[in-house]
Amino acid sequence: MAINLRKGEKINIGLSKISVGLGWDPNEGTGHDFDLDASAFMVDTNRMIPAEEFFVFYGNDKSPDAALFHTGDDPTGGNSATGDDEIVKVDLSVVDERIQEILFVVTIHDAHIRRQNFGQVRSSYIRIVDDITGEEVAKYELDEDFSIETAIEFGRLYKRNGSWKFEASGRGYKEDLAFFLAKYYTGEIIK
């Protein structure tokens, strides 16, 4: 049975192959399509990605250690048969030893131009699925009103004493993807 998490709650994963599913439904009548983009930042003990390839998103779908695979961009959201709009496959058994955290962030593409924010999005969630059994292990549904935020750190996997855990973060930002790149990487992204 899946665990329903609240903001800030943490669980021990205890699995090696999982899917991190992210979902959302845009409110009706908001004008433009909502192009929400899921990204994963694989960070080291300094909370920085060691190389640009450890930033996994629609433009770089695979990490260099083959631990993460982004299954593709859903440019409209809310229409996936499985409920998950974007999925990142994770194999925790092969994560590069330098990586201590994997942060899952969702940003609204062109939010400022389209005047969109997460207050216009409903039913947002992140969930962990056991890839072997297909069963949902945990789910965190955002129940806060992010009326000015254009990006949310939904959750993070982190390593403590050799074990992987998950935290339901729910941190909102009035920022875009470039903000997170500057926060977690000092080099230039060329992809």
N, C-alpha and C positions, 0 to 999 in steps of 0.2 A: 504494500500500500504506500502510495506517495506521501511524502511529508510536505505540508503546506507551510512555507516559510514566511516570516515577517521580516521587515527591514532590520538588518543587523544580525539576524540569526545565522548561525553557522552549523554545518553538519560535516561529518567525516564521509568522504566519498566511498572508499573501500572497493573501488572498481578500477579497471584499467582502460576499458574502451567505453566511451560515453558519447552521446550527442548532446550538444547544448542548443536547444531550440529557443528561438525568440519570436514572439508574435505580437501583433497589434492590429487594431481596426481603426481606420480614420473615420471621424464623424462625417455624416452625410452633409452635402451642401457647403463644403468648405472651399469650393473652387477647384484649384489644381489637385492633381494626384499627389499623394504623400509618398515620397521616395525616401524611406528610412533605410539606413545602411548599418548593418552589424559589422563590427570590427573586433579583432582580438589582439591585445598587446601582450606579448610574452616578455616579462621584465625580470631582471636579475636582482641581486640584493641591494643594488643602488636605485631600484625602481626605474631602470632604463632598459630599452630593448638593446641587446648587444650588437645587432646589425639590422638593416632595414627589412630583411627577409623574415624577421620575427614579428613583423606587423602583418597580420593576416586579415584580408578584407576582399571585396569583390575584384580588386585589381591585382592581388597576390594571393591566390587561393590556397597555397600550401606553405607550411613552415619548412625551413631547411632540414630539420630533424624528422620530418614526416609525422610529427605529433598532431598537427592541426591541419584540417582541410575544410575550407569554406565552400559549401555546396552551390552557392550562386546568389546573385542579387535578385530581389523581388522589388521591382521599381514602383509598384502600386500598393502593396500590402493588403492584408485583410481578405485575400482570396485563395489561400492555400488549402488544399484538401485535407492536409494533416493538421491544420491549425497553425503550424509553425511557418512563419513567413521567411525566415532565414535560419540556417542550421550550420553549426560548426562542429565537425566530427573531431573528437579528441582521443588520442591514445596516450594516456599518462605514463605508460611503461617505457616510452621512447623519448620523452621530453628531454631536451638538452640539459645537462647537469647544471648549467649556469642559470637556468630559468627557475625562479622561485614563485612567480605569480603569473596568472593569465587573466587579464582584465577584459570583460566583455562590455563593449560600449555600443550604443545605438545613437546615431546622429541623423538629423533630418537634412537631406540634401537640398541646398539652396533655400534653407529656412528663412533667412533674412529677406531674400528677394521675393519669395512667395508669401511672406508674412505668416509663417506656420510655426507652431510650437506644440509641445506635448499636451497642452490643455485641449487641443483639437483631436487628440488620439485617445481611444478607449481600449479597454481589455488588453493592456500591455503586460507581458510576462516574460520570464526566463524560466526554462525548465531543464532538468537533467534527466536523460533517458539512458538506461542500461542498453548498450548496443548488442549485447548477447541475447538478452531476453525480450528486448523491445519494451520493457516496462518503465513507466515514469517513476523516477526515484524521488525527485523533489521538484517543487514549483514555487516560484515567487511571483505573485501578481502585484503590480504597482497599484496601490490604492490611494496614493497621494495625488493632489492636483498640481501638476507641473505646468502651470499656466503661462510661464514666461520662458521655460527651459526649452532648448533646442537640441540638447544632447543629454543622455543619461547613461551612467555606469550602472548597468543592471545587476551585475554580479561579478565575482572573481573566484577563481580556483587558486589556492595557495598551498605551499608545501611547508609543513611543520614536522620536525623530527622524522623525516622520511615518509610521511603520509600526506596525501592530498585531501584538502578540505574545500568546502564551498561556502562563501558568504553571500547572502542577499544584500547587495550594497544599496541600491536605490538612490544614488547621488545624482542630482540634477545640475546642469550647467547651462548657462546662456551663451553657448560657444558652438563652434563647428569642428569638423574633423582636424583641421589644421592646429587647433588648440591642443588636442591630445598628442599629435605628432611632436609639437614643440615641447610638450611636457615630458614625454617618454623617450625622445630620440634627439640627439645633438647633431647628427649628420643630415645629409640631404637625401630625401626620398626621390629616387629617379624613375620609379615605375609609373 
